[in-house]
């Protein structure tokens, strides 16, 4: 089963989105232009989720616009810098987007809530950007037809929560059934992992035995913090 099949959403005939057109529309910095061109092999619009296709009414106020949700399928040339890449791709579209990415035998999903820019109301600003790898286990939880919502904004918000829950599934191998602030939990876990990676680099450069022992103790403490997060999550699900 593919990710698009697991989502169980109305699809349309694939429409190619040329990378050149995307870059022209986005007008990125030279660095971000290189990022897009070096990573995106192809991009296709595969679904439009709106009142006509999923029967949830559009939502718009002074801060948010949810008229249609674009679902895009992307084949990658390489799979590094995915957070930076998806931030650029989400920003290229004024309405909310769901990005389905694939590279070799791996797949990812990315969602990014947006608000209307206060400076230029024709543009949007990303409030968040979530990227999670899709495993065979997580395929079982991607069925968007099971969502009940009052409008497209509420619908997309619930998709974001599903993607965060998939992040928790990737951490603890259990899919959470309760709604918590998983964004903060994952961010905290990732921050600890960044500290561990940094400490491991320091360990490689350390020359004194005492210095290495001190760093080793710090790594242990950080790993215990991660284990405590996982333990609390398992108790909570």
ROPABA-906224 format. One record per residue (C-alpha): residue in one letter; x, z, y. Coordinates in steps of 0.2 Angstrom, whole numbers, plus 5000, padded with zeros to 4 digits. Example, Ala and Ser with C-alpha at 12.3 -4.5 7.8 and 13.67 -1.06 7.14 Angstrom:
A506250394978;S506850364995;
//
This chain:
X500050005000;X500649965017;X500550075032;X499249965041;X498149975025;X498350165024;X497750175042;X496150095036;X495750015053;X494949845058;X496349715059;X496449545067;X497449395064;X499249435068;X499749385086;X501549365090;X502249465105;X503949375110;X505349495114;X505749385129;X503949405136;X504049595132;X505649605142;X505049505157;X503449615158;X504449775156;X505949725168;X507049855160;X508749905165;X510249805158;X510549945146;X508749955140;X508649765139;X510049765127;X509249905117;X507649805115;X508549645111;X509749725098;X508349815089;X506749715089;X506749565076;X504949535078;X503349605085;X501549575081;X499849635088;X498849675072;X497349775078;X496349825094;X495449985093;X494049995105;X492150025107;X491849855099;X492949885083;X492850075080;X491350115091;X492150255101;X491750225120;X493150195132;X493750345143;X494450335161;X494650455175;X495950485189;X497350525177;X496950435161;X496450265155;X495950235137;X495050065136;X495849995120;X497250055108;X498449925104;X499249925086;X500849835085;X501949795069;X503749785072;X505249725061;X506849815066;X508649745066;X509249925064;X508450095064;X509550205076;X508950255094;X507150245089;X506550375102;X507350275116;X506750115109;X504950165106;X504850245124;X505250075131;X504049985120;X502650105123;X502950085142;X502749895141;X500849915138;X499649995151;X498450055137;X498950175123;X499850105108;X500250135090;X501950065084;X502250035066;X504049995063;X504949945047;X506749915043;X507449885025;X506350005014;X505950125028;X504450135039;X504050235055;X502550275066;X502650315084;X501250365097;X501450415115;X500050485126;X500150415143;X499450455161;X499150345176;X500550335188;X500250425204;X501350305213;X500750145206;X499050155197;X499349985188;X500750075178;X500750225166;X501950365163;X502350435145;X501850615143;X502550625126;X503350505112;X503250555094;X504150455080;X504050505062;X504650425046;X503250375034;X503450425016;X502350385001;X501750565002;X501250545021;X500250385017;X498850485010;X498550565027;X498550415038;X496750365035;X496150355053;X494350315048;X494150495044;X494350545062;X492850605071;X492950595090;X491950585106;X492850445115;X494550345113;X495550475122;X494950605110;X495250485095;X497050445101;X497450635104;X496950665086;X498050525080;X499450605089;X499150775080;X499150685063;X500850605067;X501450785071;X500750845055;X501650715046;X503250775054;X502850945047;X502550865030;X504250785031;X505050965035;X504151075022;X503350945010;X501651015013;X500350935024;X499651065036;X497751085037;X497651195052;X497951135070;X499351225079;X500651175092;X501651075080;X502450985095;X503351145100;X503751185082;X504651025079;X505551015095;X506251195092;X506751135074;X507550985081;X508451085095;X509151195081;X509751045071;X510650975086;X511551145088;X512051145070;X512750965072;X513651015087;X514451165079;X514951065064;X515850945075;X516751095083;X517151155066;X518050995062;X519151005078;X519551195076;X521351235071;X521251425070;X520551505054;X519751645065;X518951505076;X518251415060;X517551585053;X516651615070;X515851435070;X515451455052;X514451615056;X513551525070;X513051385059;X512351505046;X511351595060;X510651425065;X510151375048;X509351545045;X508251505061;X507751345053;X507351425036;X506251555046;X505251415054;X504951325037;X504451495030;X503151535044;X502451355042;X502251365024;X501351535026;X500251455039;X499651305030;
//
